[in-house]
Amino acid sequence: MKKSLIALAVLGACGAAMAQSSVTLYGMADVWVGKQKTEIGGVDTSTSVLQSGGFNTSRLGFKGSEDLGGGLKANFNLEGALSVDNGTAGGFRFDRQSWVGLSGGFGEVQLGKPWTPYDDTRAMANDTFNANFAASWGTWLGYEDNPRNTIRYNSPNFGGFSGAVAYSLGEDRAISATDSSSSLVSFSLNYANGPIVVGFAHQAEKVESAVPVYLDAPNFLSDAGLTGKTTYNLLNGSYDFGFLKLVGGVNQVKISPDGLGDIKANEWNLGVDVPVGAGFDIGVGIARSTRETGGVDFEEATGLSLGAKYTLSKRTFLYGAYQRVKTEDLLLGGEDKSTLFGLGIQHNF
């Protein structure tokens, strides 16, 4: 009798422990078919494609939490990109997110490879549904969106206000353990309440090795084998009127190579998302980036995008995509163009 009671007690304790923990498998399968055209140096190229990740990047992930008591939780997230068009990921790895941390009344701490606060603020109010073919993504300079070796803190929400700060250690080694390469600081302050969303974000990326190193996103200094610092300052927001949502933002980029003159970019984007009805939505965006050095404008990129979504269910929708980006050389003349047309489907699970 005592053994039976003990066994039942053990099973009950195990059941309670299991009830306090959760792990979720989730993912997104996104594939599109269409045409990509480029006009570079007077040479036109047109390619018909069937590719993964037209609207959003296809992905597979695991996330979970454990209730530690007293309002404290242990959390983790492992997420990697997939290529639905060929069934591979080039060797699957958790390159989108991989972190573990704690959360409670104080907020949340994440350790590993999370998204930066700057990237989150950009994504929360971007043109054309923040899709991969949005006008802004075609014209704005690249930045590190989810760096490695990162410590991130997310504040609690105070009446719609929230903030985040992240620091990435310079552990990406070029050749040996003595060659430090890059470090990053990013922070944001956002307000989201009802129809209003407003955010400010800053990010600074420092490259300390003149040897080109591997980074997870394009970096002008690292790619050129230069040392220096790149800073980004973003202010964006949106207002949902119900019959349409207006989004827009301004962004300033400053690239400061050591021993050389600064390169600056002044960028803006504007978009409108319109619910037409019966699960059908349309998004339009325009963006422009003007680059200058020594007070002289030398390049300008202009992007235009158009997207349409038709919802089939809570997890599946069809979409159409159009993006056109024109880059002009303001000193020597001439221009390059890229155009994308596509139709796709996305399923979430």
Buried (B, 14 or more C-beta within 10 A) or exposed (E): EEEEEEEEEEEEEEEEEEEEEEEEEEBBBBBBBBEBBBBEEEEEEEEEEBBBBBBBBBBBBBBBBBBBEEEEBBBBBBBBBBBBBEEEBEEEEBBBBBBBBBBEEEBBBBBBBBBBBBBBBBBBBBBBBBBBBBBBBBBBBBBBBBBBBBBBBBBEEEEEBBBBBBBBBBEBBBEEEEBBBBBBBBBBBBBBEEEEBBBBBBBBBBBBBBEBBEBBEEBBBBEBEBBBBBBBBBBBBBBBEEEEBBBBBEBBBBBBBEEEEEBBBBBBBBBBBBBEEEEBBBBBBBBBBBBBBEEEBBBBBBBBBBBBBBBEEEEBBBBBBBBBBBBBEBEEEEBBBBBBBBEBBBBBE
